[in-house]
């Protein structure tokens, strides 16, 4: 009789442990997704210098943006 009670208690503990582990994994995934959404909505990356279309970097094997969202700053123009 004691052996059956012990096995039932062990089973309850292992099921509770699995639920706890599952809840922990779900919480980590939710926290990671919340962090990604936060970073995506609050960061504003600045325009960086790159080769624009038609600037002749293709022959050197350099890549350019397909469509730049930053307009180039002309020499002598106020920023």
PDB file of N, CA, C and O in Angstrom:
ATOM      1  N   UNK A   1       0.817  -1.195   0.000  1.00  0.00           N
ATOM      2  CA  UNK A   1       0.000   0.000   0.000  1.00  0.00           C
ATOM      3  C   UNK A   1       0.860   1.258   0.000  1.00  0.00           C
ATOM      4  O   UNK A   1       0.572   2.213  -0.722  1.00  0.00           O
ATOM      5  N   UNK A   2       1.895   1.259   0.795  1.00  0.00           N
ATOM      6  CA  UNK A   2       2.777   2.420   0.847  1.00  0.00           C
ATOM      7  C   UNK A   2       3.460   2.669  -0.484  1.00  0.00           C
ATOM      8  O   UNK A   2       3.695   3.817  -0.862  1.00  0.00           O
ATOM      9  N   UNK A   3       3.779   1.595  -1.198  1.00  0.00           N
ATOM     10  CA  UNK A   3       4.428   1.734  -2.503  1.00  0.00           C
ATOM     11  C   UNK A   3       3.498   2.416  -3.507  1.00  0.00           C
ATOM     12  O   UNK A   3       3.954   3.241  -4.298  1.00  0.00           O
ATOM     13  N   UNK A   4       2.231   2.092  -3.490  1.00  0.00           N
ATOM     14  CA  UNK A   4       1.264   2.705  -4.406  1.00  0.00           C
ATOM     15  C   UNK A   4       1.090   4.186  -4.088  1.00  0.00           C
ATOM     16  O   UNK A   4       0.988   5.008  -4.999  1.00  0.00           O
ATOM     17  N   UNK A   5       1.056   4.530  -2.808  1.00  0.00           N
ATOM     18  CA  UNK A   5       0.920   5.933  -2.400  1.00  0.00           C
ATOM     19  C   UNK A   5       2.164   6.707  -2.816  1.00  0.00           C
ATOM     20  O   UNK A   5       2.066   7.830  -3.311  1.00  0.00           O
ATOM     21  N   UNK A   6       3.328   6.108  -2.615  1.00  0.00           N
ATOM     22  CA  UNK A   6       4.581   6.764  -3.001  1.00  0.00           C
ATOM     23  C   UNK A   6       4.623   7.021  -4.507  1.00  0.00           C
ATOM     24  O   UNK A   6       5.028   8.100  -4.941  1.00  0.00           O
ATOM     25  N   UNK A   7       4.209   6.041  -5.299  1.00  0.00           N
ATOM     26  CA  UNK A   7       4.206   6.199  -6.759  1.00  0.00           C
ATOM     27  C   UNK A   7       3.217   7.282  -7.201  1.00  0.00           C
ATOM     28  O   UNK A   7       3.498   8.032  -8.136  1.00  0.00           O
ATOM     29  N   UNK A   8       2.084   7.365  -6.547  1.00  0.00           N
ATOM     30  CA  UNK A   8       1.095   8.400  -6.887  1.00  0.00           C
ATOM     31  C   UNK A   8       1.637   9.789  -6.576  1.00  0.00           C
ATOM     32  O   UNK A   8       1.432  10.728  -7.345  1.00  0.00           O
ATOM     33  N   UNK A   9       2.327   9.915  -5.449  1.00  0.00           N
ATOM     34  CA  UNK A   9       2.920  11.201  -5.092  1.00  0.00           C
ATOM     35  C   UNK A   9       4.029  11.586  -6.074  1.00  0.00           C
ATOM     36  O   UNK A   9       4.148  12.752  -6.449  1.00  0.00           O
ATOM     37  N   UNK A  10       4.829  10.619  -6.487  1.00  0.00           N
ATOM     38  CA  UNK A  10       5.890  10.877  -7.456  1.00  0.00           C
ATOM     39  C   UNK A  10       5.298  11.346  -8.783  1.00  0.00           C
ATOM     40  O   UNK A  10       5.822  12.265  -9.412  1.00  0.00           O
ATOM     41  N   UNK A  11       4.202  10.709  -9.206  1.00  0.00           N
ATOM     42  CA  UNK A  11       3.553  11.081 -10.451  1.00  0.00           C
ATOM     43  C   UNK A  11       3.011  12.503 -10.379  1.00  0.00           C
ATOM     44  O   UNK A  11       3.144  13.273 -11.330  1.00  0.00           O
ATOM     45  N   UNK A  12       2.396  12.849  -9.241  1.00  0.00           N
ATOM     46  CA  UNK A  12       1.863  14.201  -9.072  1.00  0.00           C
ATOM     47  C   UNK A  12       2.987  15.230  -9.125  1.00  0.00           C
ATOM     48  O   UNK A  12       2.830  16.294  -9.724  1.00  0.00           O
ATOM     49  N   UNK A  13       4.113  14.917  -8.503  1.00  0.00           N
ATOM     50  CA  UNK A  13       5.257  15.833  -8.514  1.00  0.00           C
ATOM     51  C   UNK A  13       5.813  16.010  -9.924  1.00  0.00           C
ATOM     52  O   UNK A  13       6.147  17.122 -10.333  1.00  0.00           O
ATOM     53  N   UNK A  14       5.909  14.909 -10.662  1.00  0.00           N
ATOM     54  CA  UNK A  14       6.476  15.011 -12.004  1.00  0.00           C
ATOM     55  C   UNK A  14       5.530  15.769 -12.939  1.00  0.00           C
ATOM     56  O   UNK A  14       5.991  16.520 -13.798  1.00  0.00           O
ATOM     57  N   UNK A  15       4.214  15.583 -12.786  1.00  0.00           N
ATOM     58  CA  UNK A  15       3.252  16.320 -13.604  1.00  0.00           C
ATOM     59  C   UNK A  15       3.304  17.801 -13.245  1.00  0.00           C
ATOM     60  O   UNK A  15       3.267  18.657 -14.130  1.00  0.00           O
ATOM     61  N   UNK A  16       3.389  18.106 -11.955  1.00  0.00           N
ATOM     62  CA  UNK A  16       3.489  19.505 -11.527  1.00  0.00           C
ATOM     63  C   UNK A  16       4.791  20.126 -12.037  1.00  0.00           C
ATOM     64  O   UNK A  16       4.808  21.291 -12.432  1.00  0.00           O
ATOM     65  N   UNK A  17       5.865  19.362 -12.030  1.00  0.00           N
ATOM     66  CA  UNK A  17       7.143  19.850 -12.552  1.00  0.00           C
ATOM     67  C   UNK A  17       7.073  20.130 -14.043  1.00  0.00           C
ATOM     68  O   UNK A  17       7.626  21.123 -14.515  1.00  0.00           O
ATOM     69  N   UNK A  18       6.409  19.278 -14.777  1.00  0.00           N
ATOM     70  CA  UNK A  18       6.263  19.504 -16.216  1.00  0.00           C
ATOM     71  C   UNK A  18       5.424  20.750 -16.495  1.00  0.00           C
ATOM     72  O   UNK A  18       5.743  21.521 -17.400  1.00  0.00           O
ATOM     73  N   UNK A  19       4.353  20.951 -15.723  1.00  0.00           N
ATOM     74  CA  UNK A  19       3.537  22.157 -15.898  1.00  0.00           C
ATOM     75  C   UNK A  19       4.339  23.411 -15.562  1.00  0.00           C
ATOM     76  O   UNK A  19       4.232  24.429 -16.245  1.00  0.00           O
ATOM     77  N   UNK A  20       5.136  23.327 -14.512  1.00  0.00           N
ATOM     78  CA  UNK A  20       5.969  24.461 -14.129  1.00  0.00           C
ATOM     79  C   UNK A  20       7.002  24.773 -15.220  1.00  0.00           C
ATOM     80  O   UNK A  20       7.232  25.935 -15.554  1.00  0.00           O
ATOM     81  N   UNK A  21       7.614  23.731 -15.762  1.00  0.00           N
ATOM     82  CA  UNK A  21       8.582  23.915 -16.835  1.00  0.00           C
ATOM     83  C   UNK A  21       7.913  24.494 -18.081  1.00  0.00           C
ATOM     84  O   UNK A  21       8.471  25.377 -18.733  1.00  0.00           O
ATOM     85  N   UNK A  22       6.733  24.004 -18.409  1.00  0.00           N
ATOM     86  CA  UNK A  22       5.989  24.526 -19.558  1.00  0.00           C
ATOM     87  C   UNK A  22       5.646  26.000 -19.365  1.00  0.00           C
ATOM     88  O   UNK A  22       5.794  26.801 -20.287  1.00  0.00           O
ATOM     89  N   UNK A  23       5.189  26.353 -18.171  1.00  0.00           N
ATOM     90  CA  UNK A  23       4.853  27.751 -17.881  1.00  0.00           C
ATOM     91  C   UNK A  23       6.093  28.630 -17.971  1.00  0.00           C
ATOM     92  O   UNK A  23       6.012  29.757 -18.459  1.00  0.00           O
ATOM     93  N   UNK A  24       7.221  28.143 -17.517  1.00  0.00           N
ATOM     94  CA  UNK A  24       8.466  28.899 -17.586  1.00  0.00           C
ATOM     95  C   UNK A  24       8.895  29.128 -19.037  1.00  0.00           C
ATOM     96  O   UNK A  24       9.312  30.229 -19.397  1.00  0.00           O
ATOM     97  N   UNK A  25       8.793  28.099 -19.858  1.00  0.00           N
ATOM     98  CA  UNK A  25       9.161  28.227 -21.272  1.00  0.00           C
ATOM     99  C   UNK A  25       8.245  29.230 -21.968  1.00  0.00           C
ATOM    100  O   UNK A  25       8.718  30.067 -22.736  1.00  0.00           O
ATOM    101  N   UNK A  26       6.946  29.155 -21.708  1.00  0.00           N
ATOM    102  CA  UNK A  26       5.995  30.087 -22.317  1.00  0.00           C
ATOM    103  C   UNK A  26       6.291  31.514 -21.856  1.00  0.00           C
ATOM    104  O   UNK A  26       6.227  32.446 -22.657  1.00  0.00           O
ATOM    105  N   UNK A  27       6.614  31.693 -20.579  1.00  0.00           N
ATOM    106  CA  UNK A  27       6.924  33.027 -20.061  1.00  0.00           C
ATOM    107  C   UNK A  27       8.179  33.596 -20.724  1.00  0.00           C
ATOM    108  O   UNK A  27       8.224  34.785 -21.041  1.00  0.00           O
ATOM    109  N   UNK A  28       9.182  32.770 -20.933  1.00  0.00           N
ATOM    110  CA  UNK A  28      10.416  33.235 -21.586  1.00  0.00           C
ATOM    111  C   UNK A  28      10.134  33.638 -23.034  1.00  0.00           C
ATOM    112  O   UNK A  28      10.642  34.657 -23.502  1.00  0.00           O
ATOM    113  N   UNK A  29       9.338  32.853 -23.739  1.00  0.00           N
ATOM    114  CA  UNK A  29       9.003  33.171 -25.133  1.00  0.00           C
ATOM    115  C   UNK A  29       8.205  34.473 -25.199  1.00  0.00           C
ATOM    116  O   UNK A  29       8.471  35.319 -26.052  1.00  0.00           O
ATOM    117  N   UNK A  30       7.237  34.638 -24.312  1.00  0.00           N
ATOM    118  CA  UNK A  30       6.452  35.871 -24.292  1.00  0.00           C
ATOM    119  C   UNK A  30       7.322  37.088 -23.962  1.00  0.00           C
ATOM    120  O   UNK A  30       7.160  38.152 -24.560  1.00  0.00           O
ATOM    121  N   UNK A  31       8.237  36.928 -23.018  1.00  0.00           N
ATOM    122  CA  UNK A  31       9.125  38.036 -22.660  1.00  0.00           C
ATOM    123  C   UNK A  31      10.045  38.395 -23.829  1.00  0.00           C
ATOM    124  O   UNK A  31      10.291  39.574 -24.081  1.00  0.00           O
ATOM    125  N   UNK A  32      10.549  37.396 -24.538  1.00  0.00           N
ATOM    126  CA  UNK A  32      11.421  37.664 -25.684  1.00  0.00           C
ATOM    127  C   UNK A  32      10.650  38.392 -26.785  1.00  0.00           C
ATOM    128  O   UNK A  32      11.166  39.334 -27.387  1.00  0.00           O
ATOM    129  N   UNK A  33       9.429  37.961 -27.043  1.00  0.00           N
ATOM    130  CA  UNK A  33       8.628  38.635 -28.068  1.00  0.00           C
ATOM    131  C   UNK A  33       8.273  40.058 -27.654  1.00  0.00           C
ATOM    132  O   UNK A  33       8.283  40.964 -28.486  1.00  0.00           O
ATOM    133  N   UNK A  34       7.962  40.262 -26.386  1.00  0.00           N
ATOM    134  CA  UNK A  34       7.663  41.609 -25.907  1.00  0.00           C
ATOM    135  C   UNK A  34       8.884  42.503 -26.056  1.00  0.00           C
ATOM    136  O   UNK A  34       8.754  43.673 -26.419  1.00  0.00           O
ATOM    137  N   UNK A  35      10.066  41.968 -25.782  1.00  0.00           N
ATOM    138  CA  UNK A  35      11.298  42.739 -25.939  1.00  0.00           C
ATOM    139  C   UNK A  35      11.520  43.106 -27.407  1.00  0.00           C
ATOM    140  O   UNK A  35      11.896  44.238 -27.712  1.00  0.00           O
ATOM    141  N   UNK A  36      11.292  42.167 -28.308  1.00  0.00           N
ATOM    142  CA  UNK A  36      11.457  42.465 -29.735  1.00  0.00           C
ATOM    143  C   UNK A  36      10.499  43.557 -30.194  1.00  0.00           C
ATOM    144  O   UNK A  36      10.892  44.443 -30.953  1.00  0.00           O
ATOM    145  N   UNK A  37       9.258  43.505 -29.747  1.00  0.00           N
ATOM    146  CA  UNK A  37       8.286  44.532 -30.114  1.00  0.00           C
ATOM    147  C   UNK A  37       8.707  45.878 -29.534  1.00  0.00           C
ATOM    148  O   UNK A  37       8.612  46.900 -30.215  1.00  0.00           O
ATOM    149  N   UNK A  38       9.168  45.892 -28.295  1.00  0.00           N
ATOM    150  CA  UNK A  38       9.617  47.131 -27.653  1.00  0.00           C
ATOM    151  C   UNK A  38      10.779  47.756 -28.430  1.00  0.00           C
ATOM    152  O   UNK A  38      10.768  48.952 -28.721  1.00  0.00           O
ATOM    153  N   UNK A  39      11.770  46.944 -28.759  1.00  0.00           N
ATOM    154  CA  UNK A  39      12.939  47.463 -29.469  1.00  0.00           C
ATOM    155  C   UNK A  39      12.546  47.947 -30.864  1.00  0.00           C
ATOM    156  O   UNK A  39      13.038  48.975 -31.329  1.00  0.00           O
ATOM    157  N   UNK A  40      11.669  47.212 -31.525  1.00  0.00           N
ATOM    158  CA  UNK A  40      11.263  47.594 -32.877  1.00  0.00           C
ATOM    159  C   UNK A  40      10.475  48.901 -32.889  1.00  0.00           C
ATOM    160  O   UNK A  40      10.568  49.671 -33.845  1.00  0.00           O
ATOM    161  N   UNK A  41       9.710  49.155 -31.850  1.00  0.00           N
ATOM    162  CA  UNK A  41       8.886  50.361 -31.838  1.00  0.00           C
ATOM    163  C   UNK A  41       9.595  51.571 -31.256  1.00  0.00           C
ATOM    164  O   UNK A  41       9.189  52.699 -31.534  1.00  0.00           O
ATOM    165  N   UNK A  42      10.631  51.383 -30.463  1.00  0.00           N
ATOM    166  CA  UNK A  42      11.288  52.524 -29.830  1.00  0.00           C
ATOM    167  C   UNK A  42      12.601  52.918 -30.488  1.00  0.00           C
ATOM    168  O   UNK A  42      13.064  54.042 -30.300  1.00  0.00           O
ATOM    169  N   UNK A  43      13.206  52.030 -31.247  1.00  0.00           N
ATOM    170  CA  UNK A  43      14.492  52.390 -31.847  1.00  0.00           C
ATOM    171  C   UNK A  43      14.259  53.097 -33.166  1.00  0.00           C
ATOM    172  O   UNK A  43      13.307  52.803 -33.889  1.00  0.00           O
ATOM    173  N   UNK A  44      15.118  54.006 -33.457  1.00  0.00           N
ATOM    174  CA  UNK A  44      15.064  54.780 -34.690  1.00  0.00           C
ATOM    175  C   UNK A  44      16.471  54.774 -35.259  1.00  0.00           C
ATOM    176  O   UNK A  44      17.252  55.681 -34.971  1.00  0.00           O
ATOM    177  N   UNK A  45      16.815  53.769 -36.063  1.00  0.00           N
ATOM    178  CA  UNK A  45      18.177  53.730 -36.578  1.00  0.00           C
ATOM    179  C   UNK A  45      18.451  54.918 -37.501  1.00  0.00           C
ATOM    180  O   UNK A  45      17.618  55.293 -38.327  1.00  0.00           O
ATOM    181  N   UNK A  46      19.599  55.478 -37.343  1.00  0.00           N
ATOM    182  CA  UNK A  46      19.987  56.626 -38.174  1.00  0.00           C
ATOM    183  C   UNK A  46      20.401  56.138 -39.553  1.00  0.00           C
ATOM    184  O   UNK A  46      20.743  54.971 -39.746  1.00  0.00           O
ATOM    185  N   UNK A  47      20.361  57.046 -40.488  1.00  0.00           N
ATOM    186  CA  UNK A  47      20.824  56.711 -41.831  1.00  0.00           C
ATOM    187  C   UNK A  47      22.339  56.532 -41.776  1.00  0.00           C
ATOM    188  O   UNK A  47      23.045  57.304 -41.128  1.00  0.00           O
ATOM    189  N   UNK A  48      22.815  55.525 -42.450  1.00  0.00           N
ATOM    190  CA  UNK A  48      24.252  55.273 -42.476  1.00  0.00           C
ATOM    191  C   UNK A  48      24.757  55.482 -43.892  1.00  0.00           C
ATOM    192  O   UNK A  48      23.995  55.412 -44.857  1.00  0.00           O
ATOM    193  N   UNK A  49      26.024  55.735 -44.000  1.00  0.00           N
ATOM    194  CA  UNK A  49      26.624  55.919 -45.317  1.00  0.00           C
ATOM    195  C   UNK A  49      26.659  54.578 -46.033  1.00  0.00           C
ATOM    196  O   UNK A  49      27.101  53.575 -45.471  1.00  0.00           O
ATOM    197  N   UNK A  50      26.198  54.566 -47.257  1.00  0.00           N
ATOM    198  CA  UNK A  50      26.236  53.360 -48.071  1.00  0.00           C
ATOM    199  C   UNK A  50      26.277  53.752 -49.542  1.00  0.00           C
ATOM    200  O   UNK A  50      26.056  54.909 -49.900  1.00  0.00           O
ATOM    201  N   UNK A  51      26.555  52.790 -50.363  1.00  0.00           N
ATOM    202  CA  UNK A  51      26.591  53.034 -51.805  1.00  0.00           C
ATOM    203  C   UNK A  51      25.156  53.115 -52.295  1.00  0.00           C
ATOM    204  O   UNK A  51      24.353  52.217 -52.046  1.00  0.00           O
ATOM    205  N   UNK A  52      24.845  54.184 -52.983  1.00  0.00           N
ATOM    206  CA  UNK A  52      23.490  54.332 -53.519  1.00  0.00           C
ATOM    207  C   UNK A  52      23.433  53.756 -54.925  1.00  0.00           C
ATOM    208  O   UNK A  52      24.459  53.522 -55.563  1.00  0.00           O
ATOM    209  N   UNK A  53      22.226  53.537 -55.384  1.00  0.00           N
ATOM    210  CA  UNK A  53      22.040  52.989 -56.722  1.00  0.00           C
ATOM    211  C   UNK A  53      22.714  53.876 -57.755  1.00  0.00           C
ATOM    212  O   UNK A  53      22.547  55.095 -57.744  1.00  0.00           O
ATOM    213  N   UNK A  54      23.470  53.261 -58.639  1.00  0.00           N
ATOM    214  CA  UNK A  54      24.112  53.992 -59.712  1.00  0.00           C
ATOM    215  C   UNK A  54      25.412  54.666 -59.335  1.00  0.00           C
ATOM    216  O   UNK A  54      25.940  55.428 -60.146  1.00  0.00           O
ATOM    217  N   UNK A  55      25.960  54.435 -58.159  1.00  0.00           N
ATOM    218  CA  UNK A  55      27.219  55.070 -57.756  1.00  0.00           C
ATOM    219  C   UNK A  55      28.440  54.262 -58.170  1.00  0.00           C
ATOM    220  O   UNK A  55      29.565  54.665 -57.876  1.00  0.00           O
ATOM    221  N   UNK A  56      28.253  53.158 -58.828  1.00  0.00           N
ATOM    222  CA  UNK A  56      29.388  52.431 -59.382  1.00  0.00           C
ATOM    223  C   UNK A  56      30.111  51.524 -58.415  1.00  0.00           C
ATOM    224  O   UNK A  56      31.283  51.220 -58.639  1.00  0.00           O
ATOM    225  N   UNK A  57      29.482  51.083 -57.369  1.00  0.00           N
ATOM    226  CA  UNK A  57      30.145  50.171 -56.455  1.00  0.00           C
ATOM    227  C   UNK A  57      30.001  48.717 -56.870  1.00  0.00           C
ATOM    228  O   UNK A  57      30.630  47.838 -56.281  1.00  0.00           O
ATOM    229  N   UNK A  58      29.189  48.459 -57.866  1.00  0.00           N
ATOM    230  CA  UNK A  58      28.916  47.081 -58.268  1.00  0.00           C
ATOM    231  C   UNK A  58      30.153  46.403 -58.843  1.00  0.00           C
ATOM    232  O   UNK A  58      30.346  45.201 -58.661  1.00  0.00           O
ATOM    233  N   UNK A  59      30.990  47.173 -59.537  1.00  0.00           N
ATOM    234  CA  UNK A  59      32.171  46.543 -60.129  1.00  0.00           C
ATOM    235  C   UNK A  59      33.186  46.133 -59.066  1.00  0.00           C
ATOM    236  O   UNK A  59      34.021  45.264 -59.318  1.00  0.00           O
ATOM    237  N   UNK A  60      33.130  46.737 -57.898  1.00  0.00           N
ATOM    238  CA  UNK A  60      34.031  46.348 -56.807  1.00  0.00           C
ATOM    239  C   UNK A  60      33.439  45.232 -55.961  1.00  0.00           C
ATOM    240  O   UNK A  60      34.077  44.782 -55.009  1.00  0.00           O
ATOM    241  N   UNK A  61      32.240  44.778 -56.284  1.00  0.00           N
ATOM    242  CA  UNK A  61      31.607  43.714 -55.520  1.00  0.00           C
ATOM    243  C   UNK A  61      30.849  44.219 -54.318  1.00  0.00           C
ATOM    244  O   UNK A  61      30.451  43.425 -53.466  1.00  0.00           O
ATOM    245  N   UNK A  62      30.634  45.529 -54.223  1.00  0.00           N
ATOM    246  CA  UNK A  62      29.899  46.095 -53.095  1.00  0.00           C
ATOM    247  C   UNK A  62      28.410  46.095 -53.411  1.00  0.00           C
ATOM    248  O   UNK A  62      28.011  46.216 -54.569  1.00  0.00           O
ATOM    249  N   UNK A  63      27.608  45.962 -52.387  1.00  0.00           N
ATOM    250  CA  UNK A  63      26.169  45.967 -52.556  1.00  0.00           C
ATOM    251  C   UNK A  63      25.602  47.323 -52.171  1.00  0.00           C
ATOM    252  O   UNK A  63      26.208  48.064 -51.398  1.00  0.00           O
ATOM    253  N   UNK A  64      24.449  47.635 -52.708  1.00  0.00           N
ATOM    254  CA  UNK A  64      23.794  48.891 -52.363  1.00  0.00           C
ATOM    255  C   UNK A  64      22.365  48.590 -51.936  1.00  0.00           C
ATOM    256  O   UNK A  64      21.834  47.514 -52.207  1.00  0.00           O
ATOM    257  N   UNK A  65      21.756  49.554 -51.268  1.00  0.00           N
ATOM    258  CA  UNK A  65      20.365  49.405 -50.875  1.00  0.00           C
ATOM    259  C   UNK A  65      19.497  49.460 -52.127  1.00  0.00           C
ATOM    260  O   UNK A  65      19.774  50.238 -53.040  1.00  0.00           O
ATOM    261  N   UNK A  66      18.456  48.646 -52.174  1.00  0.00           N
ATOM    262  CA  UNK A  66      17.579  48.636 -53.329  1.00  0.00           C
ATOM    263  C   UNK A  66      16.843  49.963 -53.453  1.00  0.00           C
ATOM    264  O   UNK A  66      16.699  50.506 -54.548  1.00  0.00           O
ATOM    265  N   UNK A  67      16.383  50.473 -52.326  1.00  0.00           N
ATOM    266  CA  UNK A  67      15.704  51.762 -52.332  1.00  0.00           C
ATOM    267  C   UNK A  67      16.002  52.428 -50.993  1.00  0.00           C
ATOM    268  O   UNK A  67      15.505  51.997 -49.952  1.00  0.00           O
ATOM    269  N   UNK A  68      16.797  53.456 -51.025  1.00  0.00           N
ATOM    270  CA  UNK A  68      17.225  54.121 -49.808  1.00  0.00           C
ATOM    271  C   UNK A  68      16.120  55.012 -49.261  1.00  0.00           C
ATOM    272  O   UNK A  68      15.472  55.735 -50.018  1.00  0.00           O
ATOM    273  N   UNK A  69      15.902  54.964 -47.958  1.00  0.00           N
ATOM    274  CA  UNK A  69      14.916  55.853 -47.349  1.00  0.00           C
ATOM    275  C   UNK A  69      15.554  57.161 -46.899  1.00  0.00           C
ATOM    276  O   UNK A  69      14.854  58.074 -46.461  1.00  0.00           O
ATOM    277  N   UNK A  70      16.864  57.259 -47.003  1.00  0.00           N
ATOM    278  CA  UNK A  70      17.586  58.474 -46.629  1.00  0.00           C
ATOM    279  C   UNK A  70      18.004  59.218 -47.882  1.00  0.00           C
ATOM    280  O   UNK A  70      18.507  58.623 -48.835  1.00  0.00           O
ATOM    281  N   UNK A  71      17.794  60.496 -47.871  1.00  0.00           N
ATOM    282  CA  UNK A  71      18.228  61.275 -49.025  1.00  0.00           C
ATOM    283  C   UNK A  71      19.676  61.697 -48.791  1.00  0.00           C
ATOM    284  O   UNK A  71      20.060  62.000 -47.662  1.00  0.00           O
ATOM    285  N   UNK A  72      20.474  61.716 -49.847  1.00  0.00           N
ATOM    286  CA  UNK A  72      21.890  62.077 -49.671  1.00  0.00           C
ATOM    287  C   UNK A  72      22.024  63.564 -49.300  1.00  0.00           C
ATOM    288  O   UNK A  72      21.260  64.408 -49.769  1.00  0.00           O
ATOM    289  N   UNK A  73      22.993  63.850 -48.467  1.00  0.00           N
ATOM    290  CA  UNK A  73      23.277  65.228 -48.058  1.00  0.00           C
ATOM    291  C   UNK A  73      24.254  65.805 -49.068  1.00  0.00           C
ATOM    292  O   UNK A  73      25.318  65.234 -49.308  1.00  0.00           O
ATOM    293  N   UNK A  74      23.892  66.937 -49.659  1.00  0.00           N
ATOM    294  CA  UNK A  74      24.757  67.565 -50.660  1.00  0.00           C
ATOM    295  C   UNK A  74      25.814  68.413 -49.966  1.00  0.00           C
ATOM    296  O   UNK A  74      25.601  68.918 -48.864  1.00  0.00           O
ATOM    297  N   UNK A  75      26.946  68.559 -50.623  1.00  0.00           N
ATOM    298  CA  UNK A  75      28.045  69.359 -50.096  1.00  0.00           C
ATOM    299  C   UNK A  75      27.608  70.810 -49.965  1.00  0.00           C
ATOM    300  O   UNK A  75      27.046  71.368 -50.907  1.00  0.00           O
ATOM    301  N   UNK A  76      27.851  71.428 -48.828  1.00  0.00           N
ATOM    302  CA  UNK A  76      27.537  72.827 -48.614  1.00  0.00           C
ATOM    303  C   UNK A  76      26.095  73.085 -48.214  1.00  0.00           C
ATOM    304  O   UNK A  76      25.731  74.228 -47.938  1.00  0.00           O
ATOM    305  N   UNK A  77      25.272  72.057 -48.177  1.00  0.00           N
ATOM    306  CA  UNK A  77      23.870  72.241 -47.798  1.00  0.00           C
ATOM    307  C   UNK A  77      23.760  72.215 -46.275  1.00  0.00           C
ATOM    308  O   UNK A  77      24.436  71.418 -45.625  1.00  0.00           O
ATOM    309  N   UNK A  78      22.923  73.070 -45.699  1.00  0.00           N
ATOM    310  CA  UNK A  78      22.755  73.046 -44.243  1.00  0.00           C
ATOM    311  C   UNK A  78      22.075  71.754 -43.812  1.00  0.00           C
ATOM    312  O   UNK A  78      21.185  71.256 -44.501  1.00  0.00           O
ATOM    313  N   UNK A  79      22.495  71.210 -42.671  1.00  0.00           N
ATOM    314  CA  UNK A  79      21.904  69.957 -42.209  1.00  0.00           C
ATOM    315  C   UNK A  79      20.779  70.189 -41.253  1.00  0.00           C
ATOM    316  O   UNK A  79      20.172  69.233 -40.770  1.00  0.00           O
TER     317      UNK A  79
END
